Amino acid sequence: MLAVAGGKGGCGKTTTAVGLARGLAALGARPLVVDADLDMPDLHHRTGVDRAPGIAAAVDSGDPHAVAQRSGRFPEIDVLPSAGADTATAAALFERLGGGGGETTQGAPVVLDCPAGASPDAAAPLRAADRTVLVSTPRERSLRDAAKTAAMARQLDAPPAAVVLVRSDGRVDPSELLGCDQVVHVPELSEPPLETQESAARHRQCAKSLPKRNI
């Protein structure tokens, strides 16, 4: 299970979570993307699904895939919105997804779209995940915030598996700062990023780089 995380809001985490899921789908999987950002949920808007049912309904049902909605914009992925879940309910779902293996997730990769910062809500998905995909822009402040997220991810046993640097021309190398050699640069795009071939190619590149045991 992968956590898509970054220290600064607005750096492109949700776009990356969806793009990465689509990249995994292109490799033959059917990913489940979960909105783990309880305070500022946006995944349902980006993917064209209803705000509910979501996390609480998935916990009650015992089968997240029975509750998840097929994306209206990207039908190759399934989406589970936060739908007003509280921290304890969300943590219960993350633990189930992380510990249940194929029985719970039907063998599908799980991608958690995480909140920014270092709050308990940000720690919960990292605690349950296997690895983290860090998201940042090339700007110094964003990279410093991402480094804090990387440190928290390592402390919670979800070390970085890849870095996605958005709006990047490739001149900044964050691998030493973030302690991760696998870096994917997504350039500035004039069109909505999830609707471009360039974005799709970069997210497929990221998906291919991830060890299968971590997704």
C-alpha positions as CSV (number, residue, x, y, z in Angstrom):
1,M,0.0,0.0,0.0
2,L,1.4,3.4,-1.0
3,A,1.0,6.7,0.7
4,V,1.3,9.8,-1.6
5,A,2.4,12.5,0.7
6,G,4.1,15.9,0.8
7,G,4.7,18.5,3.5
8,K,3.1,21.4,1.7
9,G,-0.6,21.8,0.6
10,G,-1.1,22.5,-3.0
11,C,2.0,20.7,-4.2
12,G,0.1,18.2,-6.3
13,K,-0.5,15.2,-4.1
14,T,-4.0,14.5,-5.3
15,T,-3.0,14.9,-8.9
16,T,-0.1,12.5,-8.3
17,A,-2.2,10.0,-6.4
18,V,-4.6,9.8,-9.3
19,G,-1.9,9.9,-12.0
20,L,0.0,7.1,-10.2
21,A,-3.1,5.0,-9.9
22,R,-3.7,5.4,-13.6
23,G,-0.1,4.4,-14.2
24,L,-0.6,1.2,-12.2
25,A,-3.8,0.6,-14.1
26,A,-1.9,0.8,-17.4
27,L,0.3,-2.0,-16.1
28,G,-2.7,-4.2,-15.6
29,A,-3.9,-3.5,-12.1
30,R,-7.2,-2.0,-10.9
31,P,-6.1,0.4,-8.1
32,L,-8.2,1.7,-5.3
33,V,-7.5,5.3,-4.4
34,V,-8.5,6.5,-0.9
35,D,-8.9,10.1,0.1
36,A,-7.0,10.2,3.4
37,D,-7.2,14.0,3.6
38,L,-10.0,14.4,6.1
39,D,-9.9,18.2,6.5
40,M,-9.6,19.2,2.8
41,P,-10.9,16.3,0.8
42,D,-10.7,16.8,-3.0
43,L,-10.3,13.4,-4.5
44,H,-14.0,13.1,-5.3
45,H,-14.0,16.3,-7.3
46,R,-10.9,15.3,-9.3
47,T,-12.2,11.9,-10.2
48,G,-15.8,12.6,-10.8
49,V,-17.5,10.5,-8.1
50,D,-20.0,11.3,-5.4
51,R,-18.8,12.6,-2.0
52,A,-20.4,9.6,-0.4
53,P,-20.3,6.7,0.4
54,G,-16.8,6.7,1.7
55,I,-14.5,5.6,4.5
56,A,-17.1,5.1,7.2
57,A,-19.3,3.1,4.9
58,A,-16.3,0.9,3.9
59,V,-15.5,0.2,7.6
60,D,-19.1,-0.7,8.3
61,S,-19.3,-3.0,5.2
62,G,-16.0,-4.7,5.8
63,D,-15.3,-4.7,2.1
64,P,-13.9,-1.4,0.8
65,H,-14.2,-2.5,-2.8
66,A,-18.0,-3.0,-2.4
67,V,-18.3,0.6,-1.4
68,A,-15.7,2.2,-3.7
69,Q,-17.0,4.1,-6.7
70,R,-15.7,3.7,-10.3
71,S,-14.2,7.0,-11.3
72,G,-16.4,9.0,-13.8
73,R,-13.3,10.6,-15.3
74,F,-10.9,7.7,-15.2
75,P,-12.9,4.5,-15.2
76,E,-9.8,2.3,-14.8
77,I,-9.5,3.2,-11.1
78,D,-11.8,2.9,-8.1
79,V,-12.2,5.8,-5.6
80,L,-13.1,5.9,-1.9
81,P,-13.8,9.4,-0.7
82,S,-13.3,10.5,2.9
83,A,-17.0,11.5,3.2
84,G,-16.6,13.2,6.6
85,A,-14.9,10.3,8.3
86,D,-13.1,11.0,11.6
87,T,-9.5,10.2,12.5
88,A,-10.3,6.9,14.3
89,T,-12.6,5.6,11.6
90,A,-10.0,6.4,8.9
91,A,-7.2,4.8,10.9
92,A,-9.3,1.6,11.2
93,L,-9.7,1.5,7.4
94,F,-6.1,2.1,6.7
95,E,-5.1,-0.7,9.1
96,R,-7.5,-3.0,7.5
97,L,-6.3,-2.2,4.0
98,G,-2.7,-2.5,5.1
99,G,-3.1,-5.7,7.0
100,G,-5.7,-7.6,5.1
101,G,-3.7,-8.4,2.0
102,G,-5.5,-9.8,-1.0
103,E,-8.5,-10.9,1.0
104,T,-9.5,-7.3,1.8
105,T,-8.2,-5.5,-1.3
106,Q,-8.9,-8.3,-3.8
107,G,-5.3,-8.1,-4.8
108,A,-5.6,-4.5,-6.0
109,P,-3.0,-1.8,-5.3
110,V,-4.1,0.8,-2.8
111,V,-3.0,4.4,-3.1
112,L,-3.7,6.8,-0.1
113,D,-4.0,10.5,-1.0
114,C,-2.6,11.9,2.3
115,P,-3.0,15.3,4.0
116,A,-0.1,17.7,4.3
117,G,1.8,18.4,7.5
118,A,2.7,16.3,10.5
119,S,-0.7,16.1,12.3
120,P,-2.2,12.8,13.6
121,D,-4.4,12.7,10.5
122,A,-1.2,12.9,8.3
123,A,0.5,10.2,10.4
124,A,-2.3,7.6,10.3
125,P,-2.0,6.7,6.6
126,L,1.8,6.7,6.7
127,R,1.6,4.3,9.7
128,A,-0.4,1.8,7.7
129,A,1.4,2.1,4.3
130,D,4.3,0.1,3.1
131,R,6.1,2.9,1.3
132,T,5.6,6.5,0.5
133,V,5.7,8.5,-2.8
134,L,6.8,12.0,-1.9
135,V,5.5,14.9,-3.9
136,S,7.1,18.4,-4.1
137,T,7.7,21.3,-6.4
138,P,11.4,22.2,-7.0
139,R,11.1,25.3,-4.8
140,E,13.2,25.3,-1.7
141,R,10.4,25.7,0.8
142,S,8.4,22.9,-0.7
143,L,11.5,20.6,-0.7
144,R,12.2,21.4,3.0
145,D,8.6,20.5,3.9
146,A,8.9,17.3,1.8
147,A,12.1,16.4,3.7
148,K,10.1,16.6,7.0
149,T,7.5,14.3,5.5
150,A,10.2,11.9,4.4
151,A,11.6,11.8,8.0
152,M,8.1,11.1,9.4
153,A,7.5,8.4,6.8
154,R,10.7,6.6,7.8
155,Q,9.9,6.9,11.4
156,L,6.5,5.3,10.7
157,D,8.1,2.4,8.6
158,A,6.8,3.7,5.3
159,P,10.1,5.0,3.8
160,P,10.1,6.8,0.4
161,A,10.0,4.6,-2.6
162,A,9.9,7.5,-5.1
163,V,9.8,11.3,-5.4
164,V,7.5,13.0,-7.9
165,L,8.8,16.6,-8.6
166,V,6.0,18.6,-10.2
167,R,6.3,21.7,-12.3
168,S,9.9,20.7,-12.7
169,D,12.3,21.2,-15.7
170,G,14.7,18.6,-14.3
171,R,17.4,20.9,-13.1
172,V,16.8,20.3,-9.4
173,D,17.9,17.0,-8.0
174,P,16.2,16.3,-4.6
175,S,17.5,12.8,-4.2
176,E,20.1,13.6,-1.5
177,L,17.9,15.9,0.5
178,L,14.9,13.5,0.5
179,G,17.0,10.3,0.7
180,C,15.5,8.7,-2.3
181,D,17.2,8.0,-5.7
182,Q,14.1,7.3,-7.7
183,V,12.9,10.8,-8.9
184,V,10.3,11.5,-11.6
185,H,10.1,15.0,-13.0
186,V,6.7,16.2,-14.2
187,P,7.0,19.4,-16.2
188,E,4.8,22.4,-16.2
189,L,1.9,21.6,-18.4
190,S,-0.5,24.1,-20.1
191,E,-3.4,21.7,-20.1
192,P,-5.0,20.1,-17.0
193,P,-2.2,17.7,-16.0
194,L,-4.3,14.5,-15.8
195,E,-5.5,15.0,-19.3
196,T,-2.1,15.1,-21.0
197,Q,0.0,12.3,-22.5
198,E,3.1,13.7,-21.0
199,S,1.7,13.5,-17.5
200,A,0.4,9.9,-18.1
201,A,3.9,8.9,-19.3
202,R,5.6,10.3,-16.3
203,H,3.2,8.7,-13.9
204,R,3.6,5.3,-15.7
205,Q,7.4,5.8,-15.2
206,C,6.8,6.2,-11.5
207,A,4.5,3.2,-11.3
208,K,7.0,1.0,-13.1
209,S,9.7,1.9,-10.7
210,L,7.8,0.7,-7.6
211,P,8.6,-2.7,-6.2
212,K,5.5,-4.9,-6.5
213,R,5.7,-5.9,-2.9
214,N,5.0,-2.3,-1.9
215,I,1.8,-1.8,-3.9
